[in-house]
Amino acid sequence: MHGKSLGQETYEIGYYGPEADKNILYLSIYPNEAGAKSDNMSMSMKLVNGNAVFTPLKFDHMEKQVRFRTTGMGKAHIFYREKNVLIWLQMDSTLIDSGIADLGRFEF
């Protein structure tokens, strides 16, 4: 993400909603679930207490997994893993809940 490879994944970047320059969806697609799970855990461990850019993580429990939330760079961020896909959504904090709802309509 942000021009840095996390591993052997491929990735897609989408610009979302009316302020596309500020609302960005990053998808990292791994050859297997283990790679996605490993990088998801690595990112969450690095961000759990926050850093110079991001606030400490908050956790939302989903059906079979955890979605992580943080804020940074003036935006709300969520990230989570579905199968072999690592999903990171960055949006204006007033729109993040609608973005999450939109993501829920897709099967990765």
One Martini backbone bead per residue (centre of mass of N, CA, C, O) as a GRO file, in nm:
protein
  108
    1MET     BB    1   0.101   0.033   0.014
    2HIS     BB    2   0.188   0.329  -0.089
    3GLY     BB    3   0.402   0.172  -0.294
    4LYS     BB    4   0.413  -0.082  -0.099
    5SER     BB    5   0.501  -0.392  -0.059
    6LEU     BB    6   0.390  -0.680   0.133
    7GLY     BB    7   0.442  -0.893  -0.110
    8GLN     BB    8   0.292  -1.129  -0.351
    9GLU     BB    9   0.086  -0.933  -0.434
   10THR     BB   10  -0.185  -0.788  -0.565
   11TYR     BB   11  -0.336  -0.472  -0.682
   12GLU     BB   12  -0.596  -0.232  -0.598
   13ILE     BB   13  -0.720   0.101  -0.685
   14GLY     BB   14  -0.983   0.308  -0.549
   15TYR     BB   15  -1.209   0.571  -0.615
   16TYR     BB   16  -1.447   0.717  -0.382
   17GLY     BB   17  -1.686   0.908  -0.455
   18PRO     BB   18  -1.708   1.262  -0.446
   19GLU     BB   19  -1.402   1.242  -0.299
   20ALA     BB   20  -1.175   1.066  -0.454
   21ASP     BB   21  -0.902   1.190  -0.337
   22LYS     BB   22  -0.997   1.086  -0.026
   23ASN     BB   23  -1.135   0.811  -0.131
   24ILE     BB   24  -0.987   0.492  -0.061
   25LEU     BB   25  -0.935   0.170  -0.220
   26TYR     BB   26  -0.761  -0.116  -0.102
   27LEU     BB   27  -0.639  -0.411  -0.277
   28SER     BB   28  -0.503  -0.719  -0.164
   29ILE     BB   29  -0.393  -1.000  -0.360
   30TYR     BB   30  -0.352  -1.331  -0.283
   31PRO     BB   31  -0.265  -1.663  -0.338
   32ASN     BB   32  -0.346  -1.679  -0.023
   33GLU     BB   33  -0.464  -1.671   0.300
   34ALA     BB   34  -0.199  -1.670   0.461
   35GLY     BB   35  -0.081  -1.405   0.349
   36ALA     BB   36  -0.314  -1.219   0.437
   37LYS     BB   37  -0.306  -1.288   0.737
   38SER     BB   38  -0.014  -1.205   0.794
   39ASP     BB   39  -0.038  -0.902   0.702
   40ASN     BB   40  -0.269  -0.825   0.886
   41MET     BB   41  -0.120  -0.882   1.150
   42SER     BB   42   0.120  -0.697   1.102
   43MET     BB   43  -0.038  -0.431   1.080
   44SER     BB   44  -0.185  -0.448   1.354
   45MET     BB   45   0.073  -0.457   1.531
   46LYS     BB   46   0.189  -0.178   1.433
   47LEU     BB   47  -0.103  -0.016   1.510
   48VAL     BB   48  -0.226  -0.074   1.795
   49ASN     BB   49  -0.077   0.202   1.937
   50GLY     BB   50   0.012   0.355   1.720
   51ASN     BB   51   0.146   0.661   1.571
   52ALA     BB   52   0.240   0.941   1.400
   53VAL     BB   53  -0.033   0.889   1.210
   54PHE     BB   54  -0.192   0.682   1.397
   55THR     BB   55  -0.423   0.564   1.583
   56PRO     BB   56  -0.535   0.354   1.779
   57LEU     BB   57  -0.687   0.069   1.765
   58LYS     BB   58  -0.994  -0.059   1.665
   59PHE     BB   59  -1.267  -0.301   1.717
   60ASP     BB   60  -1.460  -0.503   1.488
   61HIS     BB   61  -1.694  -0.747   1.495
   62MET     BB   62  -1.743  -0.998   1.290
   63GLU     BB   63  -1.842  -1.294   1.211
   64LYS     BB   64  -1.513  -1.422   1.150
   65GLN     BB   65  -1.389  -1.132   1.228
   66VAL     BB   66  -1.176  -0.842   1.213
   67ARG     BB   67  -1.210  -0.494   1.231
   68PHE     BB   68  -1.012  -0.215   1.168
   69ARG     BB   69  -0.959   0.105   1.336
   70THR     BB   70  -0.865   0.441   1.226
   71THR     BB   71  -0.674   0.746   1.238
   72GLY     BB   72  -0.548   0.960   0.966
   73MET     BB   73  -0.479   1.222   0.772
   74GLY     BB   74  -0.794   1.315   0.819
   75LYS     BB   75  -0.891   1.007   0.837
   76ALA     BB   76  -1.064   0.721   0.796
   77HIS     BB   77  -0.991   0.371   0.885
   78ILE     BB   78  -1.006   0.044   0.734
   79PHE     BB   79  -0.928  -0.309   0.812
   80TYR     BB   80  -0.933  -0.632   0.635
   81ARG     BB   81  -1.013  -0.982   0.590
   82GLU     BB   82  -1.093  -1.177   0.286
   83LYS     BB   83  -0.946  -1.432   0.265
   84ASN     BB   84  -0.715  -1.323   0.004
   85VAL     BB   85  -0.812  -1.027   0.107
   86LEU     BB   86  -0.697  -0.699   0.154
   87ILE     BB   87  -0.870  -0.431   0.322
   88TRP     BB   88  -0.860  -0.069   0.250
   89LEU     BB   89  -1.025   0.218   0.396
   90GLN     BB   90  -1.041   0.565   0.294
   91MET     BB   91  -1.217   0.830   0.475
   92ASP     BB   92  -1.431   1.029   0.560
   93SER     BB   93  -1.581   1.022   0.866
   94THR     BB   94  -1.880   1.082   0.749
   95LEU     BB   95  -1.851   0.812   0.532
   96ILE     BB   96  -1.756   0.533   0.648
   97ASP     BB   97  -2.024   0.380   0.699
   98SER     BB   98  -2.113   0.375   0.400
   99GLY     BB   99  -1.861   0.228   0.297
  100ILE     BB  100  -1.901  -0.029   0.462
  101ALA     BB  101  -2.177  -0.100   0.347
  102ASP     BB  102  -2.083  -0.129   0.057
  103LEU     BB  103  -1.874  -0.357   0.106
  104GLY     BB  104  -2.094  -0.566   0.215
  105ARG     BB  105  -2.203  -0.628  -0.092
  106PHE     BB  106  -1.936  -0.782  -0.125
  107GLU     BB  107  -1.752  -1.052  -0.271
  108PHE     BB  108  -1.410  -1.174  -0.224
   0.00000   0.00000   0.00000
